């Protein structure tokens, strides 16, 4: 993907992502329904085999800037199928028009909307990929610090945890799907002149004590490998139940190739088993 550094490139990037995303190829029997969560746009995803008691609250990737696409919609549908749960995707406000903390505030609003509508936190798993994985962690952090109940578990797929970009893999890995210059530019759009070491921006620098069980999946070939490995180490030190899975020879969010790529289907099945384990 070509990248320029001016804000005028963002609409073009979004249009290109929409074009690449193409049509939504959903598993048979999956249905969609738009909804507003106290003003925040979102979308329900219902697989045919879901339990009405359980929910996957999904925070999409796209570098905080590119938005909810058919690619993300399809991935969440397969995750919901594997987890036998309905999904709720948050279409949060995007940078650079709405920089930090706008996206985080929308994610918090969505979670609180579920609680206000009678959903037990024990029946919620929060999940996300890439920038969405970052928002999963910062949402947990903000909820914990506010003294609010946390969900049953969380899933981070290829998460961005260190917006200072200090990880070893960021310096040495070459993931064609996620160039380092793209990441740095999108981070700047998201945080502006904020300190990237703030825990609500870079959860790697947060105290993770009290977090629910975490499943962290990352590809061996990702520039963000170190973000996941260091996060898992820090979470374990804080007493969190962590499952870190490094997938050999995989790139950033390879899950989007489900069901064509066997490794993508296996990773989604692993997420589904984790969801079912913590929601039953």
C-alpha positions in Angstrom: 0.0 0.0 0.0 1.4 3.4 -1.0 1.7 5.9 1.8 2.1 9.6 1.9 2.5 11.6 5.1 -0.1 14.3 4.6 -3.6 14.0 6.1 -5.0 14.3 2.6 -3.8 10.7 1.9 -6.1 9.3 4.5 -9.3 9.4 2.4 -7.4 7.7 -0.4 -6.1 5.0 1.9 -9.6 4.4 3.2 -11.0 4.1 -0.3 -8.2 1.7 -1.2 -8.8 -0.4 1.8 -12.5 -0.5 0.9 -11.6 -1.6 -2.6 -9.2 -4.3 -1.4 -11.7 -5.5 1.1 -14.3 -5.9 -1.7 -17.5 -7.8 -1.0 -18.2 -9.3 2.4 -17.8 -13.1 2.1 -19.5 -14.4 5.3 -20.0 -17.9 6.5 -23.3 -19.3 5.5 -26.1 -18.4 7.8 -24.4 -15.3 9.3 -26.6 -12.2 9.6 -25.7 -8.6 10.3 -27.6 -5.8 12.1 -26.4 -2.2 12.6 -27.0 -0.6 16.0 -26.1 2.6 17.9 -24.6 2.2 21.4 -25.3 5.5 23.1 -24.4 7.3 19.8 -21.5 5.0 18.9 -22.1 3.1 15.6 -21.7 -0.6 15.8 -22.8 -3.8 14.1 -24.1 -7.1 15.5 -22.9 -10.3 13.8 -25.0 -13.4 14.4 -23.7 -16.8 13.4 -26.3 -19.5 13.1 -24.9 -21.4 16.1 -24.6 -18.6 18.6 -25.5 -18.6 22.3 -27.7 -15.6 23.1 -26.0 -15.2 26.5 -22.4 -14.6 25.2 -20.9 -11.8 23.2 -17.6 -11.1 21.5 -17.0 -7.3 21.7 -14.7 -6.7 18.7 -12.4 -3.7 18.2 -11.2 -3.6 14.6 -7.7 -2.9 13.3 -6.8 -0.5 10.6 -4.1 1.7 12.3 -6.8 3.8 14.2 -7.4 5.5 10.8 -8.9 3.2 8.2 -12.2 2.0 9.6 -14.5 -1.0 9.7 -14.2 -3.0 6.5 -15.6 -6.1 4.9 -12.3 -7.8 5.7 -12.8 -7.2 9.4 -16.5 -8.1 9.2 -15.6 -11.5 7.6 -12.9 -12.2 10.2 -15.3 -11.5 13.1 -17.9 -13.7 11.5 -15.6 -16.7 11.5 -14.4 -15.9 15.0 -18.1 -15.9 16.2 -18.7 -19.1 14.4 -15.8 -20.7 16.1 -16.7 -19.2 19.5 -20.4 -19.9 19.2 -21.1 -16.4 20.2 -22.7 -13.3 18.7 -20.3 -10.4 17.9 -20.6 -6.7 18.4 -18.1 -4.7 16.3 -17.5 -1.1 17.4 -17.2 1.4 14.5 -15.2 3.9 16.6 -14.2 7.4 15.5 -11.1 7.5 13.4 -7.9 9.6 13.5 -6.6 12.0 12.3 -10.0 13.7 12.4 -10.6 12.3 15.9 -7.3 11.5 17.6 -6.6 9.9 20.9 -8.6 9.4 23.1 -11.7 9.4 20.9 -11.4 5.7 19.8 -10.8 4.5 23.3 -13.8 6.5 24.6 -16.0 4.9 22.0 -14.8 1.4 23.0 -15.6 2.2 26.7 -19.0 3.5 25.7 -19.7 0.3 23.9 -18.7 -1.9 26.8 -20.7 0.1 29.3 -23.7 0.0 27.0 -23.6 -3.8 27.2 -23.5 -3.7 31.0 -26.3 -1.1 31.1 -28.4 -3.4 28.9 -28.2 -6.3 31.3 -25.2 -8.2 29.9 -23.0 -9.7 32.6 -19.3 -9.0 32.2 -18.8 -12.8 32.7 -20.5 -13.3 29.3 -18.3 -10.9 27.4 -15.0 -11.5 25.7 -13.3 -8.4 24.3 -11.1 -9.0 21.2 -9.3 -7.0 18.5 -6.6 -7.1 15.9 -3.6 -4.7 15.4 -4.7 -1.2 16.5 -7.8 -3.0 17.8 -5.6 -5.1 20.0 -4.2 -2.0 21.4 -7.7 -0.7 22.2 -8.6 -4.0 23.8 -5.7 -3.5 26.3 -6.3 0.2 26.9 -10.0 -0.4 27.4 -9.3 -3.0 30.0 -6.9 -0.7 31.7 -9.3 2.2 31.8 -12.1 0.0 33.1 -9.9 -1.5 35.8 -8.7 1.9 36.9 -12.3 3.2 37.1 -13.2 0.3 39.3 -15.6 -1.3 36.8 -16.1 -5.0 36.2 -13.9 -6.5 33.5 -14.9 -9.0 30.8 -14.4 -12.7 31.2 -11.3 -12.8 28.9 -9.6 -10.9 26.1 -8.0 -11.7 22.8 -5.2 -9.7 21.1 -4.3 -10.5 17.5 -1.1 -8.9 16.3 -1.6 -6.1 18.8 0.3 -2.8 18.8 1.4 -2.4 22.4 4.4 0.0 22.2 3.7 3.2 20.2 7.3 4.3 20.9 8.3 1.5 18.5 11.2 0.2 20.6 10.8 -3.5 20.0 13.6 -5.5 18.5 11.4 -7.0 15.8 10.3 -3.5 14.8 13.9 -2.8 13.8 14.8 -6.1 12.1 11.7 -7.8 10.7 10.4 -7.1 7.2 6.6 -7.7 7.0 5.5 -6.6 3.5 1.9 -6.2 4.8 2.9 -3.7 7.5 5.8 -1.3 6.7 7.5 0.5 9.6 7.0 3.9 7.9 3.3 3.3 7.7 3.1 2.4 11.3 5.0 5.4 12.5 2.9 7.7 10.3 -0.4 6.3 11.6 0.8 6.5 15.2 1.5 10.2 14.7 -2.0 10.6 13.3 -3.5 8.8 16.3 -1.6 10.4 19.2 -0.5 13.8 17.8 1.8 15.4 20.3 0.9 13.1 23.1 3.6 11.1 25.0 3.7 7.6 23.4 4.7 6.1 26.7 1.4 6.9 28.4 -0.2 3.6 29.4 -3.5 4.4 27.8 -1.6 4.8 24.5 1.1 2.1 24.9 -0.3 -0.6 27.3 3.2 -2.2 27.3 4.1 0.5 29.9 1.0 -0.1 32.1 0.6 -2.1 35.3 -1.4 -5.1 34.0 -2.4 -6.5 37.4 -6.0 -7.7 37.6 -6.5 -8.2 33.9 -8.6 -11.2 32.8 -7.2 -14.2 31.0 -5.4 -13.1 27.8 -4.9 -15.0 24.5 -2.2 -13.3 22.5 -1.6 -14.4 18.9 1.2 -13.0 16.8 3.1 -14.0 13.7 6.8 -15.0 13.8 7.6 -12.7 10.8 5.8 -9.6 12.2 7.4 -6.3 13.0 5.1 -6.3 16.1 6.4 -9.7 17.4 8.2 -8.0 20.2 5.1 -6.0 21.2 3.3 -9.3 21.9 6.2 -11.1 23.5 7.1 -8.3 25.9 3.4 -7.8 26.8 3.0 -11.5 27.6 6.0 -11.4 29.8 4.8 -8.3 31.7 1.3 -9.7 32.1 2.7 -13.0 33.6 4.9 -11.0 36.0 1.7 -9.2 37.1 -0.1 -12.5 37.8 -2.3 -12.5 34.7 -3.3 -15.8 33.1 -1.6 -15.5 29.6 -1.5 -17.7 26.6 1.0 -16.5 24.0 1.0 -18.2 20.7 3.7 -17.3 18.1 2.7 -18.7 14.7 5.7 -19.7 12.6 6.2 -17.9 9.3 3.1 -15.8 9.7 2.6 -12.1 8.9 0.5 -9.3 10.4 -3.1 -10.5 11.0 -2.9 -13.5 8.8 -6.3 -14.4 10.2 -7.9 -12.3 7.4 -7.2 -15.2 5.0 -9.7 -17.4 6.7 -10.9 -19.9 5.5 -8.5 -20.1 2.6 -5.3 -20.3 4.5 -5.0 -23.3 6.9 -3.0 -21.4 9.5 -5.7 -18.7 9.5 -8.4 -21.2 10.1 -6.4 -22.9 12.9 -5.7 -19.6 14.6 -9.4 -18.7 14.4 -10.4 -22.1 15.8 -7.9 -21.5 18.7 -9.6 -18.2 19.4 -13.0 -19.9 19.3 -11.9 -22.6 21.8 -10.6 -19.8 24.1 -13.8 -18.0 23.9 -15.9 -21.1 24.7 -13.6 -22.0 27.6 -14.1 -18.6 29.3 -17.8 -18.1 28.5 -19.1 -21.4 29.7 
